[in-house]
């Protein structure tokens, strides 16, 4: 018996092969491949007795949807097999190259996306991916059959981003079919690496937030935890980055232009999403959200395979549309074509672009629609699964025992009022029951200390777009105020007001009347006990000044009118109030969360707060992207156990001085560098030397990440080189290739200025014959996961130089360390823990500490900061015009002055500059001693064992979600 993963039916019925899909003949292709092309011969077989005959083989199959309500009699799709066939598309793939080659040939012909005249690389990729997907669906269906039967608690991970990267090599690696696919594709005239390079990165994310989510899915599947991911299916991604003489330009991503071979659209899984409208009270005394704009969210499923396990979990992505009835045919026939399609266009716009610009009101509306769509569609789907698995008797009090919802940052915050709305308005539960269920179900991961990333939404906008949710939020806020008053009392009204201002969800709102009268009463009593105190008068413009017990003087106060601050909804506060667990993502970050960001909440509910240091999957980030290093690790550790148990990496420490290991290690690094030399030539046209140190900073372009500090350090290095003779340069400087990569958000002007400055500096230095290979500056355009998979294995020095206390964790630092790269950085985010594990001597540390930052900013504001002469020297050099005719005044102005928006060097570039360039001198010194450098590299890999996402997921599962692994037999 063999199984066939045909997966799209809402009925679960059994079909035989005489369905109308098949004609009276079956068309089967035999291929002869020559020079990358094929010829075909058509074989005809009659369909007899309502069964399909293919070269003497009798077959029937079951088509089912594992997510439908009805259950098929058979728990797995089945094919009855007679004699074997050389071309057998309807069978479970065996892990041998001949079967795989047959499957690839079948998909090239019968699930075509290309014309039949040649077997191109692109066609080979799609056919190979579809053949892998067949195997994944078998495991996928079996996984969810098991979850349905066991009715176990499941975690649901909601994230606006999933930065997956290419899937082919990862999937066949996890299935342990890499060699078989390599051989199969060779038989068909191609090599695996070339075929895999045809895959476009899924444009579903931008930075560390999305890449972390993808690492978590890999670990959840590998560790056999019951879990799903939920996100949005962005048609055009964030943007495709193009580098021109003017800096960064943006165009739409084209990742879906042909198709996504990994996804399956579930047209039978869709949910209605509402916007606008109004709230009315029905005859049942319940609130009803009526009217407004309705759209439809449709599920697209992507299988996520685990490593060395059959467990295959699901990433469900939502697209948005409207029913066909919403197409205005009358308007279309009247020539109003745009109007006729307006409803569909507005709906599809929601999932067009990741993080649409929100400078305009329309941009803000679109972002809020995105967030609500993710939350509403996902929760409706989760609740549907819960009800189905519960059978006829649904016990809502058991919901938190079966469901764990994790909000990845504040984007999915609307899960809280949406779950309340569904439970109260749709399912008929009381407020108390619903709030208890919600708080026990939802948890929140904080990823930032930046105020702009702790989202706030306009109350007016939210009230217009989501009126019922605002009612729910207002009631949550009212109960929160009562809790605060209960905890802090009213004896100290100033303290109470301070706590209310910090903790409330609604910002810039008047106090509830009962609390306001209580506070006023207490303040009045206190005023009578003092000789002189100012008390707000009920008369406008008057301040009552009490000189003594007998004397009261009224003074008219002339004041400038102060504009009323906008009323806002603080999403992070709502997360903390509505969730049962709040975690930071590195030890230092979690301390900052407790001591600064949510200090008052931590004082109120200390039991809610935890740390969960981020991690990355060692499968993608060592095993598959760095096969040469993987082979070395397996050889010296003695097994491949390290892929699933990274603690084994620590065993490398005992070989850190072994010369044979050094030789192998350096050879692998050089081979990886040669790949990057080719990448740089292809992407930028520049030629770089593989003998130079590869110094890399690849991450989202942001002022706090301080790419500006890096490039100013390079400018200083270049200036010093230019002041020396050729012999002095070679003696004083180690050759370096300084590589940047990352996208600046389209409306983030200062970040785009930094990109422009880096490329201008690179153009000048790279074309300077005096410098040659001693220094190159490269900006790799359109940085993504696939680029990272080349750069990270080749890296020798990596820069993680954010202003201390501002990077929550970082995960690229973990990837670099795993691949034997030495880090230069501040004590920020996960750098702190990495340095502890790899050893202080194997990490280049500089810069101010997190606890010093506030004091240094105050010192700057008071005019006490004295810049280092070397910092002034490098700014003057930039302004001299050596890097072209462009003006960098607006860029450098951020480093000037003492305070003010966009000034005062808020990110302390000037303060840390001298420490940074002195640390870079130590880097040069260490690199000259290649034996020392290689030892440091080995110890970085050995010390990275703690930073596997497997460890992180175990902690989430145990401490937050309370879920348990279950493995398919």
Buried (B, 14 or more C-beta within 10 A) or exposed (E): EBBBBBBBBBBBEBBBBBEEEEEEEBEBBBBEBEEBEBEBEEBEBEBEEEEBBBBEBBBBBBBBBBBBEEBBEEBBBBBEBEEEBEBBBBBBBBEEBEBBBBBBBBBBBEBEBBEEEEBBBBBBBBBBBBBBBBBBBBBBBBBBBBBBEEBBBBBBBBBBBBBBBBBBBBBBBBBEBBEBBBBBBEBBBBEBEEBBBBBBBBBBBBBBBBBBBBBBBBBBBBBBBBBBBBBBBBBBBBBBBEBEEEBBBBEBBEBBEBEBBBBBBBEBBBBEBBBEBEBEEEEEEEBBBEEEBBBBBBBBBBBBBBBEBBBBBBBBBBBBBBBEEBBBEEBBEEEEEEEBBBBBEBBBBBBBBBBBBBEEEEBBBBBBBBBBBBBBBBBBBBBBBBBBBBEEEBEBEBBBEBBBBBBBBBBBBBBBBBBBBBBBBEBEBEBEBBBBBBBBBBBBBBBBBEEEBBBBBBBEBBBBBBBBBBBBBBBBBBEBBEBBBEEBEBEEBEEBBEBBEBBBBBBEBEBBEEBEEBBBEBBEEBBEEEEEBEBEEEEEEEBBBBEEEEEEEEEEEEEEEEEEEEBBBBBBBBBBBBBBBBBBBBBBBBBBBBEEBBEBBBBBBEEBBBBBBBBBBBBBBBBBBBBBBBEBBBEBBEEBBBBBBBEBBBBBBEBBEBEEBBEBBBEBBEBBBEBBBEBBEEBBEBEBBBEBBBBBBBBBBBBBBBBBBBBBBBBBBBBBBBEBEEEEBBEBBBBBBBBBBBBBBBBBEBBBBBBBBBBBBBBBBBEBEEBBEBBBBBBBBBBBBBBBBBBBBBBBBBBBBBBBBBBBBBBBBBBBBBBBBBBBBBBBBBBBBBBEBBBEEBBBBBBBEBBBBEEBBEBBBEEEBEBBEBBEEBBEBBEEEBBEEBEBEEBBEBBBBBBEEEEBBBBBBBBBBBBBBEBBEEBBEBBEEEEBBBBBBBBBBBBBBBBBBBBBBBBBBEBBBEBEBBEBE
